[in-house]
Amino acid sequence: MSIHQPVAALHEKATIVPVARPNRGERAFDIHPAVHVMLLGAYLSFAGILMTAFMGDDLKVAAGIIVVGILSLFITPAWWSRVVPDDGARKQSWAEFLSEGVECITGKFTAAQALAQIMVLPALMVGLAMVFALIKATL
């Protein structure tokens, strides 16, 4: 059973332990830019596989519009992140990202856990495009 504790009693018992954080600057989206590039590559791969499988002379303009649309979805946030003033501190490198992971609101994630959450949908989309291309090739 739980027992109600007054807030004053909790403050008396509480010990504050400082968290050792590396002296690094923050990024605009708190994630390494290489992950942004991986997402762009996955979405362009999805579109490229489908365009290769289903391309015809009448779809060239539509394919161009799709590529420009995908690029704009990734270039706009990249430009937007440059608006944030630089704090002058050194940013986390890719090796440090892989060894330290990411601190999220729900807790600390390893790099593999963070990449799994970020890349699962694009990976499924690329797999779906491959399935569609395989079905088209067998018809």
N, C-alpha and C positions, 0 to 999 in steps of 0.2 A: 504494500500500500504506500501511497505517496503522502508525504506530510508537507503542509504549506510552510515555506520558509519566508520570513520577511526579507525584503530587499536589503535592508541594512545588515542582516546576518550574512547574506551572500557576499556583500561587498567586503565584510571583515575576513571571510574565508578565501576570497578570490586572490589569486596571485597572477600578476600580469607578466607574461613571458614575451619579451620582444622577439619578433620573427626576423631571422637573419635574411635580409633581401640583398641581392647583389646591387651594386650601385650602377644601374643601367637606365637608359632612357626608355620611355614608353613609345610604342608605335601607335598610329592612329586607330588601327583595328585590333591591336594586341595579338597579332599572329604574324608569323614570318612571311615575307613577301613571296617566298618560294612556294608556299601553299596556295597563294593566289594564282601563281603561274601554273601549278598543277591542275587547279580547277579550270582555268582557261584551256589548257591542253585537253582535258577530259571532254569539255563541252564541244570544242572544235573537232575532236576525234569522233564524237557522236554524230555531229553534222556531216563530217567528211565521209564517214562510213556509209551513212544513208544517201548522201549525194553520189558517191561512187556507185552504189548499188542501183539507184533509181534515176540517174541522170539521163536526161534527154535534151534535145535541142531547145525545146520549149520551156525548160526549167532553169536555164542559165541565169536569167535575171532574178528569179526567186532564190536561187542558191547564193547569189551575190548579196541579196538583201538579208538572208539568214546569217551569212558570215559577218556582215557589217553590224547586224543586231547583236550577235554574240560578242563581238569585239567591243561594242559600245557598252555592254553590260559589265565588262571588266575594266575597260580603260577609264570610264567615268569615275568609279570609286578610287582607282589608282591616282587620278588627278586630284580628286577630292581629298585624299589623304595627304597630299602635299601642301594643302592649305593650313594644316595644323602647324603651329610654330615649332621649330626644332629646339629641343631643350639642351642641345649641345652634348648630351651624354652619349656614350657608346651604346649601340643597340645590340640585342641578343643575336649571336651568330647562329648559323644552321647547326653546327656541332653542339652549341650550348642548348639550343632548342631540343635536339634529340636527347641530350643527357638530362636536362632539367624538366622538360615538359612545359605545361601551361597551367597557370592558376586561374580557375574559373570561379564563378559565383557559387557553384555547387561543390567545389573542392578542387584538389589538384589532380590533373590528368597527366599521364605520361605522354610522350610525343606519339607513341603508337595509338593510344586511346583517342587522342585528339584527332589524329589523321584518320582513324577509322570512322569517327563520327562525321568528319567533314567530307570524306571521300566516298562513303558508301553509296550515296545516291548517284553521283557521276559515274562510278564504276558500274552500277546496275544499268544506267542508261547506255553506256558503251557496250555492255554485254547484250542488252536488248537490240541495239543497232546491229550487232554481229549476228544475232539470231535472225533478224529481219533480212539481212543481206544473204545469209545462208539459205533461208526459205526462198528468196527471190532467185538465187543461183540454181536451186534445184527445180524450179518450175519450167 
